[in-house]
Structures are given as structure tokens and as C-alpha cells.
Amino acid sequence: MFKRLREKWKVGPLQLGLILCTFAIGGSATGWAAKKIMNYLAPEQDWIWATLYILLVTAVWPLMVLAISIPFGQFRFFRSYIKKLGEKMGFLR
């Protein structure tokens, strides 16, 4: 599995480890930040809470991953990754 990722992303084993750590920490930080924001907003209805949370996580995740990628030295990889993801989703052209 890791070999396929290394080949797909054209990275070495150390860089793959840094990328996976960035994904993990960025995702955790996104969840933490979204929860803090949701506690501040405090929507009362469950469907509003769920909708806002999904939108918030979708908006915050790319920013959080880019911020986390800087100390790991993976900013260039994630900038390219998020750009490709945005193009696939139709946000960027």
C-alpha cells in the first residue's frame, strides 16, 4: 500500500512519512478547530449543526493542512495536492 502511494506521489519513504503525518495532524486539528467554532455558534437543531459542521470542515481542512505542512517541509506537495483536488471538485479551473 505504501509503495503504491510513493509511486503515485513520486516521493521517497521519508517524505511519505512526513506527508502522512501532515494528513493526520491536519485532520485532527481541523476537527478540533471545527468543534471549537461549533461550540461558539451553538446551533440548537441537529440538522443545522451537522450541515454547518460539514461545511466548516470542508472549508477549514485545506487551510489547516497547508499550515501544518509548513513545519514538516511539505508545503509544495500540499499546495499542488489541494490545487488538484479543487480542480477535480470544480472549485478551481
C-alpha positions as CSV (number, residue, x, y, z in Angstrom):
1,M,0.0,0.0,0.0
2,F,2.7,2.5,0.9
3,K,4.7,1.5,-2.1
4,R,1.8,2.5,-4.3
5,L,1.4,5.8,-2.6
6,R,5.1,6.5,-3.0
7,E,4.9,5.7,-6.7
8,K,1.7,7.7,-7.2
9,W,3.1,10.8,-5.5
10,K,6.7,10.2,-6.6
11,V,8.1,10.6,-3.2
12,G,10.7,8.7,-1.0
13,P,9.9,6.9,2.2
14,L,10.8,9.8,4.5
15,Q,8.7,12.3,2.5
16,L,5.8,9.8,2.5
17,G,6.0,9.6,6.3
18,L,6.0,13.4,6.6
19,I,3.0,13.6,4.2
20,L,1.1,11.0,6.2
21,C,1.9,12.8,9.5
22,T,0.7,16.1,7.9
23,F,-2.6,14.5,6.9
24,A,-3.1,13.1,10.3
25,I,-2.3,16.2,12.3
26,G,-4.1,18.4,9.8
27,G,-7.2,16.3,10.1
28,S,-7.1,16.2,13.8
29,A,-6.5,20.0,14.0
30,T,-9.4,20.6,11.7
31,G,-11.8,18.5,13.9
32,W,-10.6,20.4,17.0
33,A,-11.0,23.8,15.4
34,A,-14.4,23.0,13.9
35,K,-15.6,21.8,17.3
36,K,-14.4,25.0,19.0
37,I,-16.2,27.1,16.3
38,M,-19.4,25.0,16.6
39,N,-19.4,25.4,20.4
40,Y,-19.2,29.2,19.8
41,L,-22.0,29.2,17.2
42,A,-24.1,26.7,19.2
43,P,-26.8,25.8,16.7
44,E,-29.8,24.2,18.5
45,Q,-31.2,22.0,15.8
46,D,-29.2,18.8,14.9
47,W,-29.6,19.2,11.2
48,I,-28.3,22.7,11.3
49,W,-25.4,21.6,13.5
50,A,-24.5,18.8,11.1
51,T,-24.8,21.0,8.0
52,L,-22.6,23.7,9.5
53,Y,-20.1,21.2,10.7
54,I,-19.7,19.6,7.3
55,L,-19.3,23.0,5.6
56,L,-16.9,24.2,8.2
57,V,-14.7,21.1,8.0
58,T,-14.7,21.3,4.2
59,A,-13.6,24.9,4.3
60,V,-11.1,24.6,7.1
61,W,-9.3,21.4,6.2
62,P,-7.3,22.8,3.2
63,L,-6.1,25.8,5.2
64,M,-5.2,23.6,8.2
65,V,-3.3,21.1,6.1
66,L,-1.4,23.9,4.4
67,A,-0.5,25.5,7.7
68,I,0.6,22.1,9.2
69,S,2.6,21.3,6.0
70,I,5.0,24.3,6.5
71,P,6.9,23.0,9.6
72,F,7.0,19.5,8.0
73,G,8.5,20.9,4.9
74,Q,5.7,19.6,2.7
75,F,4.1,22.9,1.6
76,R,4.9,22.4,-2.1
77,F,3.4,18.9,-2.1
78,F,0.2,20.0,-0.4
79,R,-0.2,23.2,-2.4
80,S,-0.2,21.0,-5.5
81,Y,-2.4,18.3,-3.9
82,I,-5.1,20.8,-2.8
83,K,-5.0,22.5,-6.2
84,K,-5.6,19.2,-8.0
85,L,-8.4,18.4,-5.5
86,G,-10.0,21.7,-6.1
87,E,-9.9,21.2,-9.8
88,K,-11.4,17.8,-9.6
89,M,-14.2,19.2,-7.4
90,G,-14.8,22.0,-9.8
91,F,-13.7,24.8,-7.4
92,L,-10.6,25.7,-9.4
93,R,-10.1,25.9,-13.2
